Amino acid sequence: MKAKFLVTALAACLFLLNLCLSPPVYGGRIDLIVDHGVDKDAEAQARATVDGVFDFFQRTYGIGLHKDIRIKLSCDKINYKNAIMTEYGSSEARAAFQANHSVGLQSGGILIVDLGDRSSRHGKLFTLCHEIVHFYQSQESGDKNYDVRWITEGAADAVASHIMETIGGQSAGSYKKQWIENLKRAQNLPRLEYLHSPNQMRSYGAYNNGALAVLTLVEWRGYPALFTYFRALRNASPEDAFYQAFGARLSDFEKSFRPF
Ligand SMILES: [Zn+2]
């Protein structure tokens, strides 16, 4: 009787110990809400894309979801604007402005993507990937990922191009080629040191230049280093986090980088 009690007590202790030691890999819940107007094929591809991104982060970085994520897919601009008002509590004027200037947004764990407003379906899925990458950046950095915008946006585009290839979309190489071609059409090449704020990112080719700069960092140090940077931002300045992740000074890299 006593032995049986001891075995039960030992099993209970081991169970509790195991509970305490296991990292919460999927601590967050995923809510995917799809507008009625989104066609079934687009919805299936969007679901496969979301799974592809989560798998990529788990395999490449060992990062699971630790916060709840809510993904709202709209079918057209009007529903997109309405979703911005309901989900973010924005005024109608602000929501209309944002809806006219974007196809996807991510804030506070709520992601809204307009699946109905792009002629190419892969373009919509690319946006979906891009916004989920922002979610992970915020999660890992404790929302300190926005000081140096070219890295934040460039990483979202670079990782999205990689994921699109892994889920059977356009190849990562063809995205890179397209970004270089876009930049060759620029009258003045945007320079990284002037791409730190949201306004500066509105200049022609800013996203393409950021993405190509991030791809250069990935060629040097591999994809794992990219999230070493975002994780380091939690406790370090962007300059220190950059040095920890890539072994170079941020300002030196910004001055010396050329996209082609
Ligand atoms: Zn973005």
py3Dmol code that shows the C-alpha trace and the ligand (Angstrom):
import py3Dmol

protein = """\
ATOM      1  CA  MET A   1       0.000   0.000   0.000  1.00  0.00           C
ATOM      2  CA  LYS A   2       2.775   2.364   1.044  1.00  0.00           C
ATOM      3  CA  ALA A   3       4.849   1.389  -2.029  1.00  0.00           C
ATOM      4  CA  LYS A   4       1.874   2.083  -4.278  1.00  0.00           C
ATOM      5  CA  PHE A   5       1.425   5.511  -2.658  1.00  0.00           C
ATOM      6  CA  LEU A   6       5.114   6.296  -3.156  1.00  0.00           C
ATOM      7  CA  VAL A   7       4.999   5.296  -6.842  1.00  0.00           C
ATOM      8  CA  THR A   8       1.909   7.460  -7.398  1.00  0.00           C
ATOM      9  CA  ALA A   9       3.511  10.399  -5.575  1.00  0.00           C
ATOM     10  CA  LEU A  10       6.726   9.990  -7.624  1.00  0.00           C
ATOM     11  CA  ALA A  11       4.745   9.865 -10.883  1.00  0.00           C
ATOM     12  CA  ALA A  12       2.833  13.021  -9.875  1.00  0.00           C
ATOM     13  CA  CYS A  13       6.116  14.824  -9.072  1.00  0.00           C
ATOM     14  CA  LEU A  14       7.659  13.800 -12.398  1.00  0.00           C
ATOM     15  CA  PHE A  15       4.528  14.977 -14.217  1.00  0.00           C
ATOM     16  CA  LEU A  16       4.651  18.378 -12.493  1.00  0.00           C
ATOM     17  CA  LEU A  17       8.412  18.674 -13.085  1.00  0.00           C
ATOM     18  CA  ASN A  18       7.876  17.907 -16.753  1.00  0.00           C
ATOM     19  CA  LEU A  19       5.138  20.531 -16.965  1.00  0.00           C
ATOM     20  CA  CYS A  20       7.455  23.125 -15.434  1.00  0.00           C
ATOM     21  CA  LEU A  21      10.441  22.317 -17.656  1.00  0.00           C
ATOM     22  CA  SER A  22       8.752  21.957 -21.066  1.00  0.00           C
ATOM     23  CA  PRO A  23       8.923  25.171 -23.083  1.00  0.00           C
ATOM     24  CA  PRO A  24       5.443  26.262 -24.233  1.00  0.00           C
ATOM     25  CA  VAL A  25       6.040  25.670 -27.975  1.00  0.00           C
ATOM     26  CA  TYR A  26       2.524  26.558 -29.065  1.00  0.00           C
ATOM     27  CA  GLY A  27       1.360  28.720 -26.212  1.00  0.00           C
ATOM     28  CA  GLY A  28      -0.620  31.039 -28.485  1.00  0.00           C
ATOM     29  CA  ARG A  29      -3.939  30.417 -30.162  1.00  0.00           C
ATOM     30  CA  ILE A  30      -4.532  31.088 -33.852  1.00  0.00           C
ATOM     31  CA  ASP A  31      -7.877  32.551 -34.883  1.00  0.00           C
ATOM     32  CA  LEU A  32      -8.342  32.678 -38.655  1.00  0.00           C
ATOM     33  CA  ILE A  33     -11.440  34.594 -39.760  1.00  0.00           C
ATOM     34  CA  VAL A  34     -12.288  34.586 -43.464  1.00  0.00           C
ATOM     35  CA  ASP A  35     -14.833  36.910 -45.123  1.00  0.00           C
ATOM     36  CA  HIS A  36     -17.705  35.182 -46.947  1.00  0.00           C
ATOM     37  CA  GLY A  37     -16.601  36.783 -50.213  1.00  0.00           C
ATOM     38  CA  VAL A  38     -13.178  35.043 -50.240  1.00  0.00           C
ATOM     39  CA  ASP A  39     -13.301  32.126 -52.718  1.00  0.00           C
ATOM     40  CA  LYS A  40     -12.568  28.599 -51.480  1.00  0.00           C
ATOM     41  CA  ASP A  41      -9.299  28.183 -53.412  1.00  0.00           C
ATOM     42  CA  ALA A  42      -7.927  31.448 -52.060  1.00  0.00           C
ATOM     43  CA  GLU A  43      -8.922  30.403 -48.540  1.00  0.00           C
ATOM     44  CA  ALA A  44      -7.232  26.973 -48.879  1.00  0.00           C
ATOM     45  CA  GLN A  45      -4.029  28.576 -50.191  1.00  0.00           C
ATOM     46  CA  ALA A  46      -4.109  31.158 -47.413  1.00  0.00           C
ATOM     47  CA  ARG A  47      -4.446  28.418 -44.776  1.00  0.00           C
ATOM     48  CA  ALA A  48      -1.518  26.483 -46.357  1.00  0.00           C
ATOM     49  CA  THR A  49       0.540  29.714 -46.341  1.00  0.00           C
ATOM     50  CA  VAL A  50      -0.179  30.350 -42.641  1.00  0.00           C
ATOM     51  CA  ASP A  51       0.880  26.755 -41.802  1.00  0.00           C
ATOM     52  CA  GLY A  52       4.003  27.201 -43.984  1.00  0.00           C
ATOM     53  CA  VAL A  53       5.073  30.290 -42.038  1.00  0.00           C
ATOM     54  CA  PHE A  54       4.544  28.674 -38.636  1.00  0.00           C
ATOM     55  CA  ASP A  55       6.528  25.583 -39.755  1.00  0.00           C
ATOM     56  CA  PHE A  56       9.347  27.779 -41.066  1.00  0.00           C
ATOM     57  CA  PHE A  57       9.690  29.651 -37.755  1.00  0.00           C
ATOM     58  CA  GLN A  58       9.538  26.440 -35.755  1.00  0.00           C
ATOM     59  CA  ARG A  59      12.188  24.708 -37.905  1.00  0.00           C
ATOM     60  CA  THR A  60      14.538  27.650 -38.537  1.00  0.00           C
ATOM     61  CA  TYR A  61      14.393  29.423 -35.196  1.00  0.00           C
ATOM     62  CA  GLY A  62      12.720  26.958 -32.811  1.00  0.00           C
ATOM     63  CA  ILE A  63      10.195  29.739 -32.262  1.00  0.00           C
ATOM     64  CA  GLY A  64       6.580  28.854 -31.566  1.00  0.00           C
ATOM     65  CA  LEU A  65       3.637  31.138 -31.020  1.00  0.00           C
ATOM     66  CA  HIS A  66       3.660  32.504 -27.510  1.00  0.00           C
ATOM     67  CA  LYS A  67       0.953  35.088 -28.012  1.00  0.00           C
ATOM     68  CA  ASP A  68      -2.510  34.738 -29.507  1.00  0.00           C
ATOM     69  CA  ILE A  69      -2.728  35.747 -33.142  1.00  0.00           C
ATOM     70  CA  ARG A  70      -5.913  36.798 -34.890  1.00  0.00           C
ATOM     71  CA  ILE A  71      -5.828  36.777 -38.701  1.00  0.00           C
ATOM     72  CA  LYS A  72      -8.655  38.426 -40.593  1.00  0.00           C
ATOM     73  CA  LEU A  73      -8.789  37.912 -44.369  1.00  0.00           C
ATOM     74  CA  SER A  74     -11.037  40.349 -46.229  1.00  0.00           C
ATOM     75  CA  CYS A  75     -12.450  39.957 -49.742  1.00  0.00           C
ATOM     76  CA  ASP A  76     -12.355  43.576 -50.954  1.00  0.00           C
ATOM     77  CA  LYS A  77     -11.337  47.145 -50.056  1.00  0.00           C
ATOM     78  CA  ILE A  78     -14.647  48.005 -48.331  1.00  0.00           C
ATOM     79  CA  ASN A  79     -14.493  44.963 -46.054  1.00  0.00           C
ATOM     80  CA  TYR A  80     -10.804  45.632 -45.464  1.00  0.00           C
ATOM     81  CA  LYS A  81     -11.607  49.177 -44.307  1.00  0.00           C
ATOM     82  CA  ASN A  82     -14.443  47.899 -42.090  1.00  0.00           C
ATOM     83  CA  ALA A  83     -12.120  45.292 -40.548  1.00  0.00           C
ATOM     84  CA  ILE A  84      -9.571  48.041 -39.727  1.00  0.00           C
ATOM     85  CA  MET A  85     -12.325  49.992 -37.948  1.00  0.00           C
ATOM     86  CA  THR A  86     -13.663  47.003 -35.988  1.00  0.00           C
ATOM     87  CA  GLU A  87     -10.375  45.268 -35.175  1.00  0.00           C
ATOM     88  CA  TYR A  88      -8.206  48.335 -34.425  1.00  0.00           C
ATOM     89  CA  GLY A  89     -10.945  50.743 -33.350  1.00  0.00           C
ATOM     90  CA  SER A  90      -9.782  53.275 -35.991  1.00  0.00           C
ATOM     91  CA  SER A  91     -11.968  56.187 -37.082  1.00  0.00           C
ATOM     92  CA  GLU A  92     -13.573  55.905 -40.521  1.00  0.00           C
ATOM     93  CA  ALA A  93     -11.227  58.549 -42.006  1.00  0.00           C
ATOM     94  CA  ARG A  94      -8.095  56.844 -40.642  1.00  0.00           C
ATOM     95  CA  ALA A  95      -9.312  53.393 -41.736  1.00  0.00           C
ATOM     96  CA  ALA A  96     -10.063  54.727 -45.243  1.00  0.00           C
ATOM     97  CA  PHE A  97      -6.544  56.206 -45.472  1.00  0.00           C
ATOM     98  CA  GLN A  98      -4.909  52.967 -44.294  1.00  0.00           C
ATOM     99  CA  ALA A  99      -7.086  50.847 -46.594  1.00  0.00           C
ATOM    100  CA  ASN A 100      -6.074  52.974 -49.591  1.00  0.00           C
ATOM    101  CA  HIS A 101      -2.358  52.799 -48.767  1.00  0.00           C
ATOM    102  CA  SER A 102      -1.909  49.132 -47.817  1.00  0.00           C
ATOM    103  CA  VAL A 103      -3.065  45.572 -48.492  1.00  0.00           C
ATOM    104  CA  GLY A 104      -2.101  44.162 -45.099  1.00  0.00           C
ATOM    105  CA  LEU A 105      -1.578  45.410 -41.532  1.00  0.00           C
ATOM    106  CA  GLN A 106      -0.320  43.926 -38.273  1.00  0.00           C
ATOM    107  CA  SER A 107      -0.803  45.484 -34.879  1.00  0.00           C
ATOM    108  CA  GLY A 108      -1.031  44.083 -31.360  1.00  0.00           C
ATOM    109  CA  GLY A 109      -1.380  40.462 -32.552  1.00  0.00           C
ATOM    110  CA  ILE A 110      -4.199  41.298 -34.972  1.00  0.00           C
ATOM    111  CA  LEU A 111      -3.401  40.864 -38.629  1.00  0.00           C
ATOM    112  CA  ILE A 112      -5.684  42.043 -41.430  1.00  0.00           C
ATOM    113  CA  VAL A 113      -4.951  41.160 -45.062  1.00  0.00           C
ATOM    114  CA  ASP A 114      -7.050  42.117 -48.059  1.00  0.00           C
ATOM    115  CA  LEU A 115      -7.079  38.997 -50.250  1.00  0.00           C
ATOM    116  CA  GLY A 116      -9.423  40.550 -52.796  1.00  0.00           C
ATOM    117  CA  ASP A 117      -7.395  43.479 -53.978  1.00  0.00           C
ATOM    118  CA  ARG A 118      -4.486  42.021 -55.899  1.00  0.00           C
ATOM    119  CA  SER A 119      -4.700  40.550 -59.380  1.00  0.00           C
ATOM    120  CA  SER A 120      -2.030  37.942 -58.631  1.00  0.00           C
ATOM    121  CA  ARG A 121      -2.897  35.464 -55.919  1.00  0.00           C
ATOM    122  CA  HIS A 122       0.748  34.936 -54.961  1.00  0.00           C
ATOM    123  CA  GLY A 123       0.969  38.664 -54.315  1.00  0.00           C
ATOM    124  CA  LYS A 124      -1.795  38.320 -51.710  1.00  0.00           C
ATOM    125  CA  LEU A 125      -0.168  35.319 -50.084  1.00  0.00           C
ATOM    126  CA  PHE A 126       3.181  37.136 -50.065  1.00  0.00           C
ATOM    127  CA  THR A 127       1.503  39.981 -48.122  1.00  0.00           C
ATOM    128  CA  LEU A 128       0.032  37.460 -45.679  1.00  0.00           C
ATOM    129  CA  CYS A 129       3.535  35.969 -45.066  1.00  0.00           C
ATOM    130  CA  HIS A 130       5.058  39.458 -44.724  1.00  0.00           C
ATOM    131  CA  GLU A 131       2.543  40.436 -42.011  1.00  0.00           C
ATOM    132  CA  ILE A 132       3.004  37.184 -40.044  1.00  0.00           C
ATOM    133  CA  VAL A 133       6.782  37.801 -40.068  1.00  0.00           C
ATOM    134  CA  HIS A 134       6.039  41.199 -38.425  1.00  0.00           C
ATOM    135  CA  PHE A 135       4.023  39.349 -35.794  1.00  0.00           C
ATOM    136  CA  TYR A 136       7.056  37.184 -34.926  1.00  0.00           C
ATOM    137  CA  GLN A 137       9.353  40.231 -34.920  1.00  0.00           C
ATOM    138  CA  SER A 138       7.070  41.921 -32.371  1.00  0.00           C
ATOM    139  CA  GLN A 139       6.756  38.759 -30.292  1.00  0.00           C
ATOM    140  CA  GLU A 140      10.524  38.155 -30.131  1.00  0.00           C
ATOM    141  CA  SER A 141      11.613  41.790 -29.650  1.00  0.00           C
ATOM    142  CA  GLY A 142       8.855  42.768 -27.214  1.00  0.00           C
ATOM    143  CA  ASP A 143       7.507  45.269 -29.817  1.00  0.00           C
ATOM    144  CA  LYS A 144      10.908  46.976 -30.169  1.00  0.00           C
ATOM    145  CA  ASN A 145      11.341  46.027 -33.826  1.00  0.00           C
ATOM    146  CA  TYR A 146      10.453  49.318 -35.526  1.00  0.00           C
ATOM    147  CA  ASP A 147      13.425  51.659 -34.945  1.00  0.00           C
ATOM    148  CA  VAL A 148      15.364  50.650 -38.047  1.00  0.00           C
ATOM    149  CA  ARG A 149      12.600  50.169 -40.575  1.00  0.00           C
ATOM    150  CA  TRP A 150      14.645  48.886 -43.506  1.00  0.00           C
ATOM    151  CA  ILE A 151      15.579  45.782 -41.479  1.00  0.00           C
ATOM    152  CA  THR A 152      12.018  45.241 -40.215  1.00  0.00           C
ATOM    153  CA  GLU A 153      10.430  45.574 -43.663  1.00  0.00           C
ATOM    154  CA  GLY A 154      13.360  44.019 -45.525  1.00  0.00           C
ATOM    155  CA  ALA A 155      13.309  40.960 -43.249  1.00  0.00           C
ATOM    156  CA  ALA A 156       9.548  40.596 -43.719  1.00  0.00           C
ATOM    157  CA  ASP A 157       9.971  40.626 -47.530  1.00  0.00           C
ATOM    158  CA  ALA A 158      13.088  38.424 -47.559  1.00  0.00           C
ATOM    159  CA  VAL A 159      11.534  35.750 -45.316  1.00  0.00           C
ATOM    160  CA  ALA A 160       8.242  35.952 -47.264  1.00  0.00           C
ATOM    161  CA  SER A 161      10.069  35.330 -50.573  1.00  0.00           C
ATOM    162  CA  HIS A 162      11.800  32.315 -49.028  1.00  0.00           C
ATOM    163  CA  ILE A 163       8.522  30.916 -47.669  1.00  0.00           C
ATOM    164  CA  MET A 164       6.668  31.457 -50.963  1.00  0.00           C
ATOM    165  CA  GLU A 165       9.274  29.239 -52.622  1.00  0.00           C
ATOM    166  CA  THR A 166       8.945  26.524 -49.964  1.00  0.00           C
ATOM    167  CA  ILE A 167       5.153  26.383 -50.394  1.00  0.00           C
ATOM    168  CA  GLY A 168       5.397  26.076 -54.181  1.00  0.00           C
ATOM    169  CA  GLY A 169       5.001  29.716 -55.232  1.00  0.00           C
ATOM    170  CA  GLN A 170       7.388  31.947 -57.172  1.00  0.00           C
ATOM    171  CA  SER A 171      11.084  31.181 -56.515  1.00  0.00           C
ATOM    172  CA  ALA A 172      13.062  33.317 -54.049  1.00  0.00           C
ATOM    173  CA  GLY A 173      15.530  34.063 -56.862  1.00  0.00           C
ATOM    174  CA  SER A 174      12.812  35.551 -59.062  1.00  0.00           C
ATOM    175  CA  TYR A 175      11.745  37.946 -56.276  1.00  0.00           C
ATOM    176  CA  LYS A 176      15.363  39.054 -55.902  1.00  0.00           C
ATOM    177  CA  LYS A 177      15.640  39.634 -59.647  1.00  0.00           C
ATOM    178  CA  GLN A 178      12.422  41.677 -59.633  1.00  0.00           C
ATOM    179  CA  TRP A 179      13.654  43.850 -56.711  1.00  0.00           C
ATOM    180  CA  ILE A 180      16.932  44.577 -58.524  1.00  0.00           C
ATOM    181  CA  GLU A 181      15.062  45.475 -61.722  1.00  0.00           C
ATOM    182  CA  ASN A 182      12.791  47.856 -59.764  1.00  0.00           C
ATOM    183  CA  LEU A 183      15.799  49.550 -58.206  1.00  0.00           C
ATOM    184  CA  LYS A 184      17.533  49.950 -61.557  1.00  0.00           C
ATOM    185  CA  ARG A 185      14.575  52.110 -62.575  1.00  0.00           C
ATOM    186  CA  ALA A 186      15.033  54.439 -59.555  1.00  0.00           C
ATOM    187  CA  GLN A 187      16.373  57.920 -60.333  1.00  0.00           C
ATOM    188  CA  ASN A 188      18.168  57.997 -56.984  1.00  0.00           C
ATOM    189  CA  LEU A 189      18.928  54.809 -55.110  1.00  0.00           C
ATOM    190  CA  PRO A 190      17.479  54.938 -51.584  1.00  0.00           C
ATOM    191  CA  ARG A 191      20.275  54.679 -49.014  1.00  0.00           C
ATOM    192  CA  LEU A 192      19.854  52.490 -45.939  1.00  0.00           C
ATOM    193  CA  GLU A 193      20.904  55.198 -43.448  1.00  0.00           C
ATOM    194  CA  TYR A 194      17.908  57.248 -44.636  1.00  0.00           C
ATOM    195  CA  LEU A 195      15.432  54.382 -44.298  1.00  0.00           C
ATOM    196  CA  HIS A 196      14.800  54.364 -40.539  1.00  0.00           C
ATOM    197  CA  SER A 197      11.321  55.909 -40.264  1.00  0.00           C
ATOM    198  CA  PRO A 198       7.916  54.971 -41.768  1.00  0.00           C
ATOM    199  CA  ASN A 199       7.923  58.173 -43.868  1.00  0.00           C
ATOM    200  CA  GLN A 200      11.370  57.412 -45.275  1.00  0.00           C
ATOM    201  CA  MET A 201      10.131  53.938 -46.242  1.00  0.00           C
ATOM    202  CA  ARG A 202       7.622  55.563 -48.618  1.00  0.00           C
ATOM    203  CA  SER A 203      10.422  56.520 -51.030  1.00  0.00           C
ATOM    204  CA  TYR A 204      10.627  54.565 -54.288  1.00  0.00           C
ATOM    205  CA  GLY A 205      12.470  51.259 -53.940  1.00  0.00           C
ATOM    206  CA  ALA A 206      12.822  51.514 -50.132  1.00  0.00           C
ATOM    207  CA  TYR A 207      11.335  48.048 -49.476  1.00  0.00           C
ATOM    208  CA  ASN A 208      13.314  46.473 -52.320  1.00  0.00           C
ATOM    209  CA  ASN A 209      16.573  47.984 -51.058  1.00  0.00           C
ATOM    210  CA  GLY A 210      15.804  46.803 -47.503  1.00  0.00           C
ATOM    211  CA  ALA A 211      15.006  43.283 -48.702  1.00  0.00           C
ATOM    212  CA  LEU A 212      18.209  43.041 -50.755  1.00  0.00           C
ATOM    213  CA  ALA A 213      20.254  44.330 -47.794  1.00  0.00           C
ATOM    214  CA  VAL A 214      18.672  41.690 -45.523  1.00  0.00           C
ATOM    215  CA  LEU A 215      19.404  38.979 -48.128  1.00  0.00           C
ATOM    216  CA  THR A 216      23.069  40.066 -48.048  1.00  0.00           C
ATOM    217  CA  LEU A 217      23.075  39.675 -44.238  1.00  0.00           C
ATOM    218  CA  VAL A 218      21.438  36.240 -44.634  1.00  0.00           C
ATOM    219  CA  GLU A 219      24.127  35.232 -47.170  1.00  0.00           C
ATOM    220  CA  TRP A 220      26.781  36.207 -44.596  1.00  0.00           C
ATOM    221  CA  ARG A 221      25.285  34.679 -41.478  1.00  0.00           C
ATOM    222  CA  GLY A 222      22.299  32.532 -42.504  1.00  0.00           C
ATOM    223  CA  TYR A 223      18.630  32.886 -41.574  1.00  0.00           C
ATOM    224  CA  PRO A 224      19.193  32.056 -37.853  1.00  0.00           C
ATOM    225  CA  ALA A 225      21.144  35.333 -37.335  1.00  0.00           C
ATOM    226  CA  LEU A 226      18.184  37.357 -38.542  1.00  0.00           C
ATOM    227  CA  PHE A 227      16.114  36.521 -35.487  1.00  0.00           C
ATOM    228  CA  THR A 228      19.151  36.787 -33.215  1.00  0.00           C
ATOM    229  CA  TYR A 229      18.868  40.489 -34.134  1.00  0.00           C
ATOM    230  CA  PHE A 230      15.135  40.762 -33.340  1.00  0.00           C
ATOM    231  CA  ARG A 231      15.516  38.801 -30.084  1.00  0.00           C
ATOM    232  CA  ALA A 232      18.450  41.004 -29.021  1.00  0.00           C
ATOM    233  CA  LEU A 233      16.330  44.160 -29.508  1.00  0.00           C
ATOM    234  CA  ARG A 234      14.397  43.215 -26.374  1.00  0.00           C
ATOM    235  CA  ASN A 235      17.365  44.326 -24.226  1.00  0.00           C
ATOM    236  CA  ALA A 236      19.739  46.145 -26.568  1.00  0.00           C
ATOM    237  CA  SER A 237      19.864  49.162 -28.876  1.00  0.00           C
ATOM    238  CA  PRO A 238      19.524  48.448 -32.627  1.00  0.00           C
ATOM    239  CA  GLU A 239      23.293  49.135 -33.036  1.00  0.00           C
ATOM    240  CA  ASP A 240      24.241  46.592 -30.342  1.00  0.00           C
ATOM    241  CA  ALA A 241      21.665  44.040 -31.528  1.00  0.00           C
ATOM    242  CA  PHE A 242      23.002  44.366 -35.097  1.00  0.00           C
ATOM    243  CA  TYR A 243      26.570  43.821 -33.909  1.00  0.00           C
ATOM    244  CA  GLN A 244      25.562  40.768 -31.837  1.00  0.00           C
ATOM    245  CA  ALA A 245      23.707  39.204 -34.755  1.00  0.00           C
ATOM    246  CA  PHE A 246      25.892  40.035 -37.749  1.00  0.00           C
ATOM    247  CA  GLY A 247      29.310  40.927 -36.302  1.00  0.00           C
ATOM    248  CA  ALA A 248      29.425  44.317 -38.076  1.00  0.00           C
ATOM    249  CA  ARG A 249      28.597  47.906 -37.182  1.00  0.00           C
ATOM    250  CA  LEU A 250      25.150  48.978 -38.376  1.00  0.00           C
ATOM    251  CA  SER A 251      26.382  52.370 -39.642  1.00  0.00           C
ATOM    252  CA  ASP A 252      29.303  50.771 -41.547  1.00  0.00           C
ATOM    253  CA  PHE A 253      26.986  48.282 -43.208  1.00  0.00           C
ATOM    254  CA  GLU A 254      24.489  51.014 -44.127  1.00  0.00           C
ATOM    255  CA  LYS A 255      27.196  53.129 -45.732  1.00  0.00           C
ATOM    256  CA  SER A 256      28.871  50.335 -47.660  1.00  0.00           C
ATOM    257  CA  PHE A 257      25.816  48.408 -48.901  1.00  0.00           C
ATOM    258  CA  ARG A 258      24.979  48.567 -52.631  1.00  0.00           C
ATOM    259  CA  PRO A 259      22.022  46.521 -53.944  1.00  0.00           C
ATOM    260  CA  PHE A 260      23.807  45.620 -57.222  1.00  0.00           C
TER     261      PHE A 260
END
"""
ligand_1 = """\
1
ZN
Zn 5.586 45.511 -43.442
"""
view = py3Dmol.view(width=600, height=400)
view.addModel(protein, "pdb")
view.setStyle({"model": 0}, {"cartoon": {"style": "trace"}})
view.addModel(ligand_1, "xyz")
view.setStyle({"model": 1}, {"stick": {}})
view.zoomTo()
view.show()
